[in-house]
Amino acid sequence: MTSTLQPADATGAVKRPGRWLALSVLVLAVLLVAVDATVLGLATPYISEDLAPSGTQLLWIGDVYSFVIAGLLVTMGSLGDRIGRKRILLVGATAFGAVSVLNAYASTPELMIVARALLGVAGATLMPATLALIRNLFHDPRERSLAVGVWGAAASAGAAVGPVVGGFLLEHFWWGSVFLINLPVMAVLVLVGVKLLPESRDPNPGPWDPASVALSLAGMVGVVYALKEAAAHGFAWATLGAGLIGAAALYGFVRRQLTLPAPLLDMRLFRSRGFSGAVLADLLTILGLSGLVFFLSQYLQLVQGRRPFEAGLAELPAAIGAVAAGLIAGRAARRFSVRAVVSGGLAAVGLALAALTVIGQNTGYPLLGAALLVVGVGAGFSFTVTADVILSSVPKEQAGAASAVSETAYELGAALGIALLGSIVTGVYRDFTGPAGTPDAAHESLGGAVESAAHLPADTAAALLDAARQSFVDGLSLAAGAGAVVLLAASVAAWFLLRGQKLEDGHGEGHGHG
């Protein structure tokens, strides 16, 4: 962001050896968010058993973080432009650690939902700041491609480390301990970041517009809430009202941005086909993947009977594939083409999800492991290249806004995925026919069925668990099919929208770091 740095800093950033050390601090911030997202999935059966949430409350615990973060990312990205991206990153990391304690000690489903929402407020400060700072630190396009690859690989590594560490903690401590692992990461990030990260801000940001902040938050939360409620409970006037209010707020937000001299979000960014195509690909990819990931941990533990640590290890191939692909994605996109790498990656994920439609209660690990590996490789290629496209297809002074839009698409896709695909799993699951005397709680969630079975006679418990597990697997299979359709559609869309899109080249020829 040349406009946000003094000229001396801008040239120094290309040669300054400290930029890779500074990147390591940004990587910690990404790890913080990724680890938290994955441990929630592992801890869900324990939270379900201990706090006894309804099926709807369980979905809220899963997706309220994404709703809040999606509504606030653009606001926080803009705030970072004004008060400094380093400052907002460090304040956000401190808050993230503090609110993690509240998550760990939540004693009711309602308090857990509030804690997740507050974590979303803190999380919204982290991700746009990290990508915008990468744009500041790395001015050479090939170095930036590698830095973005490392950034993405860190998210994947966090997704791998989270379940393994979380699984270990769940086997030896209570479920709240998985949220406390954020604390040491946050402490290192803040202490080291104060020294290593360069500050950057827009010297002429224009006035802050509270009306735009309110409209973007109300619009995002209203629309996503309506979609989630409609998916979970069907049509209702209150749901329609929330959706219409949200849509009206978003319309008002867009109109306001087009008239403001210094908008919260410059809508002209979307005129770039590469930018719009990359954002759409991200949103659809996460929509297709997130609902599946949310329920996969429950499948591995509650259906196949794996311990949490085992479940974490079972999910490792996805992260390994994503890390490996992310580190070579920039080079691959320069050698072949952006659209070939992104579309190919999305198609691979779609085919892997299609393979998961045949899973049963006793599906062997080779199929699961292979599918997860392909999902990881495909997603690693796609996400790394789209992040690079998003950063390089907008003016440097708008990298903060571009990063916020990219992350908004990611979080909105995650919320919609858990809401829509999750509602498929939940809807199919609730229809199972249990033996006589099956408690209502058993129909709310699979965790509820496992808990109910513990208090029933052995024969009745076995019949209940078999019926509940089979119904859950049927729902998961249907959701995987829906996810596959979404991913294959995203692959086709990316092929056309990213036509002719190229990554910026560095100095000289050759494959460079990419």
C-alpha positions as CSV (number, residue, x, y, z in Angstrom):
1,M,0.0,0.0,0.0
2,T,2.2,2.8,-1.2
3,S,-0.2,5.5,-0.1
4,T,-0.1,4.3,3.4
5,L,3.6,4.3,3.9
6,Q,6.3,6.9,3.7
7,P,8.3,6.6,0.4
8,A,11.4,5.4,2.3
9,D,9.4,2.6,3.9
10,A,7.9,1.6,0.6
11,T,11.3,1.0,-1.0
12,G,12.8,-0.5,2.1
13,A,10.0,-3.0,2.4
14,V,11.3,-4.7,-0.8
15,K,14.8,-5.3,0.7
16,R,14.2,-5.3,4.5
17,P,15.1,-8.8,5.8
18,G,12.7,-8.3,8.7
19,R,9.7,-8.8,6.4
20,W,9.8,-12.6,6.7
21,L,10.0,-12.3,10.5
22,A,7.1,-9.9,10.4
23,L,5.2,-12.5,8.2
24,S,5.7,-15.1,11.0
25,V,3.7,-12.8,13.4
26,L,0.9,-12.5,10.8
27,V,1.0,-16.3,10.5
28,L,0.4,-16.5,14.3
29,A,-2.8,-14.4,13.9
30,V,-4.0,-16.8,11.1
31,L,-3.2,-19.8,13.3
32,L,-5.2,-18.3,16.2
33,V,-8.4,-18.1,14.1
34,A,-7.9,-21.4,12.3
35,V,-7.2,-23.4,15.4
36,D,-10.3,-21.9,17.1
37,A,-12.5,-22.8,14.2
38,T,-11.4,-26.4,14.1
39,V,-11.4,-27.1,17.8
40,L,-15.1,-26.1,18.0
41,G,-16.0,-28.9,15.7
42,L,-14.1,-31.4,17.9
43,A,-15.6,-30.1,21.1
44,T,-19.2,-30.0,19.8
45,P,-20.2,-33.5,21.0
46,Y,-18.9,-32.6,24.5
47,I,-20.5,-29.1,24.5
48,S,-23.7,-30.9,23.3
49,E,-23.6,-33.4,26.2
50,D,-22.6,-30.9,28.9
51,L,-24.7,-27.8,28.0
52,A,-27.6,-29.8,26.5
53,P,-28.4,-27.3,23.7
54,S,-31.3,-27.9,21.3
55,G,-30.4,-28.7,17.7
56,T,-31.0,-25.1,16.7
57,Q,-28.9,-23.8,19.6
58,L,-26.1,-26.2,18.5
59,L,-26.2,-24.7,15.0
60,W,-26.1,-21.2,16.5
61,I,-23.0,-22.1,18.5
62,G,-21.5,-23.3,15.3
63,D,-22.3,-20.3,13.1
64,V,-22.9,-17.2,15.2
65,Y,-19.2,-16.4,15.1
66,S,-19.3,-16.4,11.3
67,F,-22.5,-14.2,11.2
68,V,-20.9,-11.6,13.4
69,I,-17.5,-11.6,11.7
70,A,-19.1,-11.4,8.3
71,G,-21.1,-8.4,9.4
72,L,-18.1,-6.6,10.8
73,L,-15.2,-7.4,8.5
74,V,-15.6,-4.5,6.2
75,T,-16.0,-2.1,9.1
76,M,-12.9,-3.5,10.9
77,G,-10.9,-3.4,7.6
78,S,-11.9,0.3,7.2
79,L,-11.1,1.0,10.9
80,G,-7.7,-0.5,10.4
81,D,-7.1,1.9,7.5
82,R,-7.8,4.7,9.9
83,I,-6.2,3.8,13.2
84,G,-3.4,1.6,11.8
85,R,-3.5,-2.1,10.8
86,K,-0.8,-3.1,13.3
87,R,-2.7,-1.5,16.2
88,I,-6.0,-3.1,15.3
89,L,-4.3,-6.5,14.8
90,L,-2.7,-6.3,18.3
91,V,-5.9,-5.0,20.0
92,G,-7.9,-7.7,18.2
93,A,-5.5,-10.5,19.2
94,T,-5.7,-9.4,22.9
95,A,-9.5,-9.3,22.8
96,F,-9.5,-12.7,21.0
97,G,-7.5,-14.2,23.8
98,A,-9.6,-12.6,26.6
99,V,-12.9,-13.7,25.0
100,S,-11.6,-17.3,24.6
101,V,-11.6,-17.5,28.4
102,L,-15.3,-16.7,28.3
103,N,-15.9,-19.5,25.7
104,A,-14.0,-21.9,27.9
105,Y,-16.1,-21.3,31.0
106,A,-19.6,-20.8,29.4
107,S,-22.1,-22.6,31.6
108,T,-25.3,-22.4,29.4
109,P,-26.0,-22.6,25.7
110,E,-27.1,-19.0,25.7
111,L,-23.8,-17.8,27.3
112,M,-21.8,-20.0,24.8
113,I,-23.6,-18.3,21.9
114,V,-22.9,-14.8,23.3
115,A,-19.2,-15.8,23.8
116,R,-19.0,-17.0,20.2
117,A,-20.5,-13.8,19.0
118,L,-18.0,-11.7,21.0
119,L,-15.2,-13.8,19.6
120,G,-16.5,-12.8,16.1
121,V,-16.1,-9.2,17.0
122,A,-12.5,-9.8,17.9
123,G,-11.9,-12.1,15.0
124,A,-13.1,-9.5,12.5
125,T,-10.1,-7.3,13.4
126,L,-7.5,-10.0,12.6
127,M,-7.9,-11.4,9.1
128,P,-8.2,-8.2,6.9
129,A,-5.2,-6.7,8.8
130,T,-3.0,-9.7,8.1
131,L,-3.6,-9.7,4.3
132,A,-3.3,-5.9,4.1
133,L,0.0,-6.0,6.0
134,I,1.3,-8.7,3.6
135,R,0.5,-6.3,0.7
136,N,2.6,-3.6,2.6
137,L,5.5,-5.9,3.4
138,F,5.9,-7.6,0.0
139,H,6.1,-5.4,-3.0
140,D,7.7,-8.0,-5.3
141,P,4.8,-10.0,-6.9
142,R,6.6,-13.4,-6.7
143,E,7.6,-12.8,-3.1
144,R,4.1,-11.8,-2.3
145,S,2.7,-14.9,-4.0
146,L,4.9,-17.0,-1.7
147,A,4.0,-14.9,1.3
148,V,0.3,-15.4,0.5
149,G,1.0,-19.1,0.1
150,V,2.6,-19.2,3.5
151,W,-0.3,-17.3,5.0
152,G,-2.8,-19.8,3.5
153,A,-0.6,-22.7,4.6
154,A,-0.7,-21.4,8.1
155,A,-4.5,-21.5,8.1
156,S,-4.3,-25.1,6.9
157,A,-1.7,-26.0,9.4
158,G,-3.9,-24.4,12.1
159,A,-6.7,-26.6,10.9
160,A,-4.4,-29.6,11.3
161,V,-2.9,-28.7,14.6
162,G,-6.2,-27.6,16.1
163,P,-7.9,-31.1,16.0
164,V,-4.7,-33.0,17.2
165,V,-4.0,-30.6,20.1
166,G,-7.7,-30.2,20.8
167,G,-8.2,-34.0,20.7
168,F,-5.4,-34.5,23.2
169,L,-6.9,-31.8,25.5
170,L,-10.4,-33.3,25.3
171,E,-9.1,-36.7,26.3
172,H,-7.3,-35.3,29.4
173,F,-9.3,-32.2,30.4
174,W,-12.7,-30.7,30.2
175,W,-14.0,-29.3,26.8
176,G,-13.3,-25.7,27.8
177,S,-9.6,-26.3,27.7
178,V,-9.6,-26.3,23.9
179,F,-10.4,-22.6,23.8
180,L,-7.6,-21.8,26.3
181,I,-4.9,-22.9,23.7
182,N,-5.6,-19.4,22.1
183,L,-4.0,-17.7,25.1
184,P,-0.3,-18.6,24.6
185,V,-0.6,-18.0,20.8
186,M,-2.1,-14.6,21.5
187,A,0.6,-13.7,24.0
188,V,3.4,-14.5,21.6
189,L,1.7,-12.6,18.8
190,V,1.2,-9.5,20.8
191,L,4.7,-9.5,22.5
192,V,6.5,-10.2,19.2
193,G,4.2,-8.1,17.0
194,V,4.8,-4.9,19.0
195,K,8.5,-5.1,18.0
196,L,8.4,-6.7,14.5
197,L,5.3,-5.4,12.6
198,P,5.5,-2.1,10.8
199,E,2.6,0.2,11.3
200,S,0.6,1.2,8.2
201,R,-2.5,3.4,7.8
202,D,-4.1,5.5,5.2
203,P,-2.9,9.1,5.8
204,N,-6.1,10.5,4.1
205,P,-8.9,8.1,5.0
206,G,-11.8,10.5,4.9
207,P,-14.4,10.8,7.6
208,W,-15.7,7.7,9.5
209,D,-19.3,7.0,8.5
210,P,-21.3,5.3,11.4
211,A,-24.4,4.9,9.2
212,S,-22.4,2.7,6.8
213,V,-21.2,0.6,9.7
214,A,-24.8,0.1,11.0
215,L,-26.2,-0.7,7.5
216,S,-23.5,-3.3,6.8
217,L,-23.9,-5.0,10.1
218,A,-27.7,-5.0,10.0
219,G,-27.7,-6.1,6.4
220,M,-25.4,-9.0,6.8
221,V,-26.8,-10.3,10.1
222,G,-30.4,-9.9,8.9
223,V,-30.0,-11.8,5.6
224,V,-27.9,-14.6,7.0
225,Y,-30.2,-15.0,10.0
226,A,-33.2,-15.3,7.7
227,L,-31.5,-17.9,5.5
228,K,-30.5,-19.9,8.6
229,E,-33.9,-19.8,10.2
230,A,-35.7,-20.6,6.9
231,A,-33.4,-23.6,6.4
232,A,-33.8,-24.9,9.9
233,H,-37.5,-24.2,10.5
234,G,-39.1,-23.4,7.1
235,F,-40.9,-20.3,6.1
236,A,-42.3,-17.9,8.8
237,W,-43.3,-14.2,8.7
238,A,-40.7,-13.2,11.2
239,T,-38.0,-14.9,9.1
240,L,-39.2,-13.1,6.0
241,G,-39.2,-9.8,7.8
242,A,-35.6,-10.3,9.0
243,G,-34.5,-11.1,5.5
244,L,-36.3,-8.1,4.0
245,I,-34.9,-5.7,6.6
246,G,-31.4,-7.2,5.9
247,A,-31.7,-6.9,2.2
248,A,-33.0,-3.3,2.5
249,A,-30.1,-2.5,4.7
250,L,-27.6,-4.0,2.2
251,Y,-29.2,-2.1,-0.6
252,G,-29.0,1.1,1.4
253,F,-25.3,0.3,2.2
254,V,-24.4,-0.1,-1.5
255,R,-26.3,3.1,-2.4
256,R,-24.6,5.0,0.3
257,Q,-21.1,3.8,-0.7
258,L,-21.7,5.0,-4.2
259,T,-22.5,8.5,-3.1
260,L,-19.9,9.0,-0.3
261,P,-16.6,10.8,-1.2
262,A,-14.8,8.5,1.2
263,P,-16.8,5.2,1.3
264,L,-16.4,2.5,3.9
265,L,-16.1,0.1,0.9
266,D,-15.3,1.3,-2.6
267,M,-17.9,-0.5,-4.8
268,R,-15.8,0.1,-7.9
269,L,-13.6,-2.8,-6.8
270,F,-16.2,-5.2,-8.1
271,R,-15.8,-3.8,-11.7
272,S,-12.6,-5.9,-11.9
273,R,-13.7,-9.3,-13.3
274,G,-10.7,-11.0,-11.7
275,F,-11.6,-9.6,-8.2
276,S,-15.3,-10.4,-8.5
277,G,-14.6,-13.9,-9.9
278,A,-12.1,-14.7,-7.1
279,V,-14.5,-13.5,-4.4
280,L,-17.3,-15.5,-5.8
281,A,-15.1,-18.6,-6.1
282,D,-14.1,-18.2,-2.4
283,L,-17.7,-17.8,-1.2
284,L,-19.0,-20.9,-3.1
285,T,-16.1,-23.0,-2.1
286,I,-16.5,-22.4,1.6
287,L,-20.3,-22.8,1.3
288,G,-19.8,-26.2,-0.2
289,L,-17.1,-27.3,2.3
290,S,-17.9,-25.8,5.7
291,G,-21.1,-27.6,6.5
292,L,-19.4,-30.9,5.7
293,V,-16.4,-30.1,7.9
294,F,-18.7,-29.0,10.8
295,F,-20.4,-32.4,10.8
296,L,-17.4,-34.6,9.9
297,S,-15.9,-34.5,13.4
298,Q,-19.3,-35.7,14.8
299,Y,-19.3,-38.5,12.2
300,L,-15.8,-39.6,13.2
301,Q,-16.5,-39.6,16.9
302,L,-20.2,-40.3,17.4
303,V,-20.8,-42.7,14.4
304,Q,-17.4,-44.4,14.1
305,G,-16.6,-44.2,17.8
306,R,-13.1,-42.6,17.4
307,R,-11.6,-40.8,20.3
308,P,-11.1,-37.0,19.8
309,F,-7.4,-37.3,19.3
310,E,-8.0,-40.1,16.7
311,A,-10.6,-37.9,14.9
312,G,-8.0,-35.1,14.8
313,L,-5.4,-37.4,13.2
314,A,-8.0,-38.7,10.8
315,E,-8.5,-35.2,9.4
316,L,-4.8,-34.5,8.9
317,P,-4.6,-35.4,5.2
318,A,-6.8,-32.4,4.3
319,A,-4.4,-30.0,6.0
320,I,-1.3,-31.7,4.6
321,G,-2.7,-31.4,1.1
322,A,-3.6,-27.8,1.6
323,V,-0.2,-26.8,2.9
324,A,1.7,-28.5,0.1
325,A,-0.6,-27.1,-2.6
326,G,-0.6,-23.6,-1.1
327,L,3.2,-23.3,-1.2
328,I,3.4,-24.1,-5.0
329,A,0.1,-22.6,-6.1
330,G,1.6,-19.2,-7.2
331,R,4.2,-21.0,-9.3
332,A,1.6,-23.3,-10.8
333,A,-0.7,-20.3,-11.7
334,R,2.2,-18.6,-13.5
335,R,3.2,-21.7,-15.4
336,F,-0.3,-22.8,-16.5
337,S,-2.9,-20.2,-15.9
338,V,-4.9,-18.7,-13.0
339,R,-8.2,-20.1,-14.2
340,A,-6.7,-23.6,-14.8
341,V,-5.4,-23.8,-11.2
342,V,-8.5,-22.3,-9.5
343,S,-11.0,-24.3,-11.6
344,G,-9.0,-27.5,-11.4
345,G,-8.7,-27.1,-7.7
346,L,-12.5,-26.5,-7.2
347,A,-13.4,-29.5,-9.5
348,A,-11.1,-31.8,-7.5
349,V,-12.8,-30.7,-4.3
350,G,-16.2,-31.3,-5.9
351,L,-15.3,-34.8,-7.1
352,A,-13.9,-35.7,-3.6
353,L,-17.2,-34.5,-2.0
354,A,-19.1,-36.6,-4.6
355,A,-17.1,-39.6,-3.4
356,L,-18.2,-39.0,0.1
357,T,-21.8,-39.5,-0.8
358,V,-21.3,-43.3,-0.6
359,I,-20.2,-43.2,3.1
360,G,-21.9,-45.5,5.6
361,Q,-21.5,-46.1,9.3
362,N,-18.6,-48.4,8.8
363,T,-16.8,-46.8,5.8
364,G,-13.1,-47.7,5.9
365,Y,-10.5,-45.0,6.4
366,P,-8.8,-45.3,3.0
367,L,-11.8,-43.7,1.2
368,L,-12.1,-41.0,3.9
369,G,-8.4,-40.2,4.0
370,A,-8.1,-40.1,0.2
371,A,-11.1,-37.8,-0.2
372,L,-9.8,-35.5,2.6
373,L,-6.4,-35.3,0.9
374,V,-7.9,-34.4,-2.5
375,V,-10.1,-31.8,-0.7
376,G,-7.0,-30.3,0.9
377,V,-5.0,-30.1,-2.3
378,G,-7.8,-28.6,-4.4
379,A,-8.7,-26.0,-1.7
380,G,-5.0,-25.1,-1.2
381,F,-4.5,-24.4,-4.9
382,S,-7.8,-22.4,-5.2
383,F,-7.7,-20.3,-2.1
384,T,-4.0,-19.3,-2.4
385,V,-4.4,-18.2,-6.0
386,T,-7.7,-16.3,-5.4
387,A,-6.1,-14.5,-2.5
388,D,-3.2,-13.4,-4.7
389,V,-5.6,-12.3,-7.4
390,I,-7.7,-10.3,-5.0
391,L,-4.6,-8.5,-3.6
392,S,-3.1,-7.8,-7.0
393,S,-6.2,-6.9,-9.0
394,V,-6.9,-3.7,-6.9
395,P,-4.9,-0.5,-6.4
396,K,-2.4,-0.9,-3.5
397,E,-4.1,1.8,-1.5
398,Q,-7.3,-0.3,-1.5
399,A,-5.7,-3.6,-0.3
400,G,-7.3,-3.3,3.1
401,A,-10.8,-3.0,1.6
402,A,-10.1,-5.9,-0.8
403,S,-8.9,-8.1,2.0
404,A,-12.0,-7.3,4.0
405,V,-14.2,-8.3,1.1
406,S,-12.3,-11.5,0.6
407,E,-12.6,-12.4,4.2
408,T,-16.3,-11.4,4.3
409,A,-17.0,-13.8,1.4
410,Y,-15.1,-16.5,3.3
411,E,-17.0,-16.0,6.5
412,L,-20.4,-15.5,4.8
413,G,-19.8,-18.7,2.9
414,A,-19.0,-20.6,6.1
415,A,-22.1,-19.3,7.8
416,L,-24.3,-20.2,4.9
417,G,-22.7,-23.6,4.5
418,I,-23.3,-24.6,8.1
419,A,-26.8,-23.2,7.9
420,L,-27.9,-24.7,4.6
421,L,-25.9,-27.9,4.4
422,G,-26.2,-28.3,8.2
423,S,-30.0,-28.0,7.9
424,I,-29.9,-30.8,5.3
425,V,-28.1,-33.1,7.9
426,T,-30.4,-31.9,10.7
427,G,-33.5,-32.2,8.7
428,V,-32.8,-35.8,7.5
429,Y,-31.6,-36.8,11.0
430,R,-34.7,-35.6,12.8
431,D,-36.9,-37.9,10.7
432,F,-35.5,-41.2,12.0
433,T,-37.8,-43.7,13.7
434,G,-36.4,-44.8,17.0
435,P,-37.6,-47.6,19.3
436,A,-40.6,-47.0,21.6
437,G,-39.7,-44.7,24.5
438,T,-37.1,-42.7,22.5
439,P,-36.8,-39.3,24.3
440,D,-37.4,-36.1,22.3
441,A,-33.7,-35.0,22.9
442,A,-32.6,-37.9,20.8
443,H,-34.2,-36.3,17.8
444,E,-32.6,-32.9,18.4
445,S,-29.0,-34.0,17.6
446,L,-26.8,-37.1,17.4
447,G,-25.1,-36.0,20.6
448,G,-28.5,-36.0,22.3
449,A,-29.2,-39.5,21.0
450,V,-25.9,-40.7,22.5
451,E,-26.7,-39.1,25.8
452,S,-30.2,-40.5,25.8
453,A,-29.0,-44.0,25.0
454,A,-26.8,-44.0,28.1
455,H,-30.0,-44.0,30.3
456,L,-31.9,-46.7,28.4
457,P,-31.9,-50.5,28.6
458,A,-29.1,-52.1,26.5
459,D,-31.3,-53.4,23.7
460,T,-33.3,-50.2,23.4
461,A,-30.1,-48.1,23.5
462,A,-28.5,-50.2,20.7
463,A,-31.6,-49.9,18.5
464,L,-31.8,-46.1,19.1
465,L,-28.1,-45.6,18.4
466,D,-28.2,-47.6,15.2
467,A,-31.3,-45.7,13.9
468,A,-29.9,-42.3,14.9
469,R,-26.4,-43.0,13.4
470,Q,-27.8,-44.3,10.1
471,S,-30.1,-41.3,9.8
472,F,-27.1,-38.9,10.5
473,V,-25.0,-40.7,7.9
474,D,-27.9,-40.4,5.4
475,G,-28.1,-36.7,6.0
476,L,-24.3,-36.3,5.8
477,S,-24.3,-38.1,2.4
478,L,-27.0,-35.9,1.0
479,A,-25.1,-32.8,2.3
480,A,-21.9,-34.0,0.6
481,G,-23.8,-34.4,-2.7
482,A,-25.2,-30.8,-2.4
483,G,-21.6,-29.6,-1.6
484,A,-20.3,-31.4,-4.6
485,V,-22.8,-29.7,-6.9
486,V,-21.9,-26.3,-5.4
487,L,-18.1,-26.9,-5.9
488,L,-18.5,-28.1,-9.5
489,A,-20.7,-25.1,-10.3
490,A,-18.0,-22.8,-8.7
491,S,-15.4,-24.5,-10.9
492,V,-17.3,-23.7,-14.1
493,A,-18.0,-20.1,-12.9
494,A,-14.3,-19.6,-12.1
495,W,-13.2,-20.9,-15.6
496,F,-15.2,-18.1,-17.3
497,L,-14.8,-15.3,-14.8
498,L,-11.0,-15.7,-14.5
499,R,-10.5,-15.9,-18.2
500,G,-7.3,-14.0,-19.1
501,Q,-6.5,-13.3,-15.5
502,K,-2.7,-13.4,-14.7
503,L,-0.7,-13.0,-11.5
504,E,1.7,-10.0,-11.5
505,D,5.2,-11.0,-12.5
506,G,8.4,-10.2,-10.6
507,H,11.6,-8.8,-11.9
508,G,13.0,-10.9,-14.7
509,E,11.9,-14.2,-16.1
510,G,11.7,-17.6,-14.6
511,H,9.5,-19.3,-12.1
512,G,10.7,-17.4,-9.0
513,H,9.2,-18.1,-5.6
514,G,5.6,-18.1,-6.8
